[in-house]
Amino acid sequence: MRAVLDRATRRASIVVGGQARLRVIALLAGVLSLVAADLGTVGAVGVEIKQSLGLSNAGLGSLIAVPSAAGALAVLPVGVLTDRLHRVRFLATCIVLWSLAMVVGGLADSLSWLLLSRVALGALTAAAGPTVASLVGDFFPPGERGRIYGFILSGETLGAGFGLVVGSAIAHFLSWRAAFWFLALLGLIFVFVITRHLPEPKRGGQSRLPEVLTSRTKPAGGAQAGRDDAARRAVRRRGIGPDPALVLRHNPARMSLWRATRYVLSIRTNVVLIAASVIGYFFFAGLRTFAVVFVHEQYGLGQAGLTGMVLVLGVGALLGVLSGGRVADGLTHRGYISARLVVPAVAYVAGAAFFVPGLLTTSVVIALPFLLVSAASMAAALAPLDAARLDVMHSRLWGRAESVRTFLRVGAEAVAPLTFGLLADVLGPSGTTSAQGLRYTFLIMLVPLVTSAIVLLHGRYAYPRDVATAAASERMTGADRRRVQ
């Protein structure tokens, strides 16, 4: 077993470019995995919680909506702290408090008690998005961020699958409370790991981890430098200049939250990416909350069948999230400057198209191939979108820019479960299964998902100039940035 693990580790290190990179990627993926595992667990133990506390679909949705709302309120100050504090220590502190909130939630004997614990939990998990985005920007060069983000975002997929499968199993054999406590234990163990093995990089890209090149990892086009600024080089070759009104001439590290928010929302591409992200995560949050309930009633699966289906779809999502960033990066290196917007747009449309047939059948054999392709397509959109946000933003604004995006995204995630639950209750009239109401709800909610693809395609025209603007801002503030490091 040890030999197999060692071989897998060596192969993984070759793929990502060395042991140091593999360690950072694995730890950042672990951060996102913890957050996703919590959300997946709530969905997995939803039936047990509903029976234990006497909740409706709307009540179950509130267990996701309430912490998401708390996270939306907390994430803006978190972005400021991310741009100013030691990020690894800040992240570790939040995970410790998150674990304690999970313990308290497992002791709840009423909906109000459980909701209060999840308010604290939502506020604490708000640290994940801004800190991970900022660390990715400082550890890895721009030309690789789509691919690297794919590896890191796989933590979300694995965590959600872990929460669904393990949470469901623990709830089945023990209780939903035990599932919460198990996650709390994992969180405390993870804090010990990141404080020992995740270094704090210098800001502005001075601590980027060099790729250990082999015959398998030699960059297309030869030079390693090509991976550093593929989009920026393409912009320069085409003579695309920056927007003079948006070029920063002073280091933005001490920019107030209000001024920083106004600035990041003045960048057109960033607004487009935020809109697409908000719509996409709105759909994913609702789907994640009710997926187990829907699959159980729509396809008549027991515990074993449910676990198997979740694993298969999880593999599809994992393949999608790993391939989306790689495809977008490859197209960018070939001169398709806006590939990081076009690839997610195509992925969202494909995901919606394949999702519909899976919803309309009650045969799991027929539904599974469609749902597998849909899961892979939707997941493929995530990494390019995250990489594109860093492309159009000054490095000293990564934390606050991500906090603004997360504020709106988490707000959508807060509304989604409650909206899905209420709509499912309305569309599933008395005398029918809740699967019917959820099926109609999922179909209706595909409309905004396709709309986000249209928004992305429209935004591809602004992306090159915004990339040039970010590059000019970095050059203009270079001296100031070195002084504050």
N, C-alpha and C positions, 0 to 999 in steps of 0.2 A: 504493500500500500504506500509506503514511504517513497519507494522508487517511482511509482506511478505519479505521485504528487510532485516529486522533484522534476520529472520529465515535463509534466504539464507546466510547471513554473518556468522552466527554461524556455519552452516554446512560447509561452506568453510574453516573457521578457524580450524575446527576439521580435515578436510582432509589434510591441509598443516601443522598442528601441532601448532596452537595457533594464537592469534590476532597479535602479533608482527611479526610473519612470514608472515601472510596474508598481512599486510600493506606493508612490503618490497617487496613481490612478486608482489602485485598489482601496486606499483609505478614503479618498474623496467619493468614490462610488459607494463605500460603506456608509458615509454620512447620509446620502440620498436614500440608501436602502433602508435605513432606520425609519425615516419619515414615511416612506412608501409602505413599509411593513405595518406601521400603525394603521394607516388608512385601509390597507388590505385586510387587516385583522378585523376591523370594525365591520367591513362588508361580510367577511367570512363568518363571524359569530352573530350576524344580524338576527337570524332566526332565534337563537338562544336568548339574546338580549330582549327581543320583542316579547318572547314568552315569559322571561323572568320579570320584566318591568311593565308588561302590558302595553307595548307601544304599537302605534300604527306605522305605515310606511313613512308618513311625514315625520313622525317622532324619531324613527331611525335615521332619516335624513338629517335631522337637526344635530345628531351626534357628529356629523361631518361638517355641517354648516357653521355651528357655533365656534369650534376651534379655528376654522378657516377665517371667520370674521375677526377673531382675536388676533390671528396671525397677520391679517391685513392691516390692522391698526398698529401692530408692533414692528412691522417690517421697515417702515420709514426711518425711525430712529436707529434700527439695526444697521441700515445701510450707511448711516453716518459713522457709527462705531466701527463698521467693517473697514472704512477708508482711513480710520485713525488709530485703531488699536492693534495689538498683537492678535492676529486672526485665529491662530490655532488655540491659544489659551481661551479666547472668547468662545470659540466653538465648543471646546471641552466643557466649559462651565455650563453652557446651555444644555448639553447632553446630560450632564449630571442632574440638573433640575428637571429635565424632561423625564428621566427615569423615575424620579420621585413622584412626578405627576401621574405616571402610569400605575405606580403602586397604589396611590390614593384612588384612582379610578377603579381599580380592581376591587376595592373595598366598598364601592357604592351600593346602597340598597334602595336608591330612588333615582328617578330621572334627573332631578335638580342637582343632586350630589354628583352624578356622573357628568353632567354638563359643566359644572364648576371646575372639575378636575380637567376637563378637556379644553376649557378656556385657557387655563395655565399652559397646557400642553401646546395649544395652537400658537400662543405667543412665543414660546421657546423654540419651536421648530421654524419660526420665521428667520432664524439665523442661518439656516442651511443654504438657501438660494444665493444671497449676496456674498457670503464668505466663499462658497465653492466657486462662483463665477470669478471673483477677484483672484483666488489662488490659481485657477486654471490660466487666467491671463498672464500671471507672473511666472508660472512654471513652464508654459508651452508656447512655441512661436505661432503667429497667426495662421500660417499656411497649413498647419496640422490640426487646428482646433476643432474642425468638424469631425475628423477621425477620432481625436482624443476625447471629445465630448461624447462620441458614440460609446466608447468604453465606459466613461464615467456614468452616463445616463443609463447604462445597463444595470447599474445599481438600483435605479427606480423600478425597472422591470423585474429584476430578481427579488427585490424587497417586497413589491406588491404580490408577486407569486408566492413568496415565502409566507407572507402574512395570510394569504388566502388558504394555502394548503396546510401549513403548520397550525395557524390559528384555528382553522376549521377542525383539524384533527384533535387538538388539545381541548377545544370546546366540546367535541363529541365524546371524548373519553374522560375528561375531567370537568371543566366548566369554562365559561367565557372569562371569568375572573383570572383563572390560571393562565390563559393566553396573554392577558395584559401583564401579569407578573413576569412571565417568561421574557417578554420584550424588554421590560425594565432591567432584568438581569443582563441581557445582551447589551443594552445601552451602557451600563456601568463597566462591563468588560471592555467595550469599545473605547471608552474614555481613556483607559489605561494604555491601550494600543496607540491611539493617535498622539497622546502626549509624549510617548517614547519614540515614535517612528515617523511623525509628520513634521518636517522642518518648516520654519516660517521664512518664506522667500523675501528678498528685497523687492521693493515696489518698482514698477516701470520696466520689468522684464530683465533686470540684471542678474536674476538667479535662474534663468531658464535652463532646463535640464537638457544637455546635448544628447542627440540620438546616437547610440552605439550602432554604427552602420555595419551591415553584413551583406552578403550577396542577396539576401531576401528582403532587406530593408532599404536598399539603395534608392534614393529619391528619383522619381521620373524627371528626366531633364538633367540629371547629374548633380548639380551643386546643392549642398545643404542649404545654402542661402536662399534658394528658390522656395523653400518651405517657409521661410520667415515672412515673406511679404508678397505672396502670389497675387492677391487682389490689388495691392498697392502698385506692384510693378505693371500689372495690366492696365490700371488706371493711368499711370504715367505714360505708357506706350501710346495710349490713345489720346493723350493730351488733355485729359479731363482735369480741370482745376478745382480747388476748394470753393466753398461758399464764404466769401470774405466776412460776411456778417456773423458767421458762426465759428470762425477760427479763434481759439483761445490764445491770449497773449500773456496771461499770468497763470501760475500754477493753481489749479482748482481744488487742491487738497483742503484748503480752509474755506472754500465757498460754502455759504449757508445752505441749509437743506432747501429752503424755499427757492433760492436762486439756482441751485443745482437742479431742482425739479423742473423749473421753467426752462432751463437750458436743454436737459435731456428730452423734454417734450417738444422742443423746437426742431429737433432732428427728425426729418420726415420718415426716414427708413426706420428709425427706432419706434416711432408711433405705429407704423405699419406692423412691425414685428410684435409690438405689445398687443395690438388688436387681434392678430392671428393667434397669439399665445393665449390670450384671454378666452377667445371663442373655443379654441381647441381644448384647453384644460377644463372649461365649463362642461363640455361633453364627456371628457374622460372621467371627471369627478362623479358625475351622475351615473355613468356606466359602471364604474368601479364599485359604487355603493350598492347597486342593485343587481350586479351580474350574477352572484351566487343564487339569489332568490329567483331570478329569471330562469337561469339554466336548470335549476332544480324542478321548477314547475312546467317550463316549456318542453323540456326533453325527458322529463320523468326519471332523472338520474339519481341514484343513491350516492352514498358517501364515496365509494370507490370510483364510480363513474365520474362524479363531479371532480374529484382530485385529478383523475386522468385527463379530463378535458381542460382543466386549468393549466396543467403542466404542458400540454400540447400547444395551447394558445400562448402560454408564456414563452415557449421556445420560439414561436413565430414572432412575437413582439421583440424578443432579444435579437433575433437575426435582423429584424428591421432597424432597430436602433443602432446596431453595429454597422450596418451597410449604408444607411442614409448619409451620415457624415462623410464616409469614405467616397461615396459617389459624388457628393457636392464638392469635396476637396479636389477630386480628380478632374472634374469639369472646370473648376476654377483655375487649376494649373494649365489647362488647355486653352485658357483665354475667355471662358464663359464667365464674365465677371459676376453676374447676378445669380449664379447657380445656387447659392445658399438661400435664395428666396424661391426660385423656380422648382427645385427638387421637393421642398415641403408642400408646395401648392399641388403638384402632381400627386404626391403621396396622399394628401387629404382626400382628393377626388377619388383616387383608386380605393382608398379605405372605405369610403362611403358606398361606392358602387358594389363592392363585394360584401359589405355588411348586410345589405337589404335581403338578398336571397337566404342568408343564414337565419334572419329573423322570421321569415315567412313560412318556414318549414318546421314541423315538429319532429322530424327525423334527425337525430344527432349525426348519423352517417352522412346524410346529405349536407347538413349545416356545417360540419367541421371543416371541410376544405375551404369553403367561402370565408368562414370566420378566421381561419388561419391566415389567409392572404390579407384579409382586412386588418388583423392585428399587426402584421408585419408592415403593411403600408402606412398605417397611422403612426406607428412608432418610428418609422424612418424619417418623419418630419422633424423630430425633436432636436437632434444634434445639430443639423445645419442652422436652425433658428437660433439656438444658443450661441453658436460660433459667430453668426452674423451680427449679433448684438455687440459683441466685443469689437468687431471690425470697425464699427462706426462711432466708437466712443473713446474718449481720452482715458488712459489707464488709471488716472487718479479719480475717475468718476465711475469706475466699474461697480463698486459696491452700491453707491447711491442710485445709479441707473438701474441696476438689478433690483434694488428695493422698490423703486417706483413700479417697475414691471411686475414684481411679485405682489405688491399691494393690490394692483388691479386684477392680477391673475387669481390671487387667493380670494379676493372679493367674489370673483366669478365662481370659484370652487365652493365658497360658502353658500352662495345662492343655489348652486346646481342641485345638490342632493335634495334639498327641501322642495325645489321646483319640480324635479323629476318625481319625487314622492307624491306631492299634491296632484300633479297631472295624472300620474298612474292611478291614484285613488278615484279621480273624476272619470277617467276613460275606462276604468274597469268596473262597470256597473255591478250592482248586487246580483249574486248568482253566478258570477264568472270568477275564474282564477285571477290572481294578481298578475300572472304572466300576460294576459291579454292587455291590461292597462299599460304594463311596462313595454310591451311590443309596440303599441301605438306611440308611446312616449319616445322611445328610441328613434322611431322613424321620423317623427316631427323634429327631433333635435339634430338630425343629420343635416337639416337645411342650413343652420348657422355654420356647421362645419365646412360645408361646401362654400359658403359665403366667405369664410376666412381664406380659402384658396384664391378666390377672385381678388381679395384685398392684397394678398401677397404678389400676385402677378402684376397688379397695378403699381405696387411699391418697387418693383425691380428697376424702374427708370431712375429713381432717386438714389439708389444704393451706391453707384460708382462715385458720384459727387460727394456723398457723405463719407465714404471711405477716404477720399482725398482730403476732406476737411479734418477728419480725425488725425491723419498723418501730418498735416500742416500744424495742427494744434500741438502735437507731440514735439515737433521740431521747434516751434516757437517757445515752448515752456521747458525745453530740455535742461537748461541751466538751473532754473528754479527747482525742477524736480530733483536734481542731484543734490542740491543744498538741503532739502528737507529729508533726504533718506538717511 
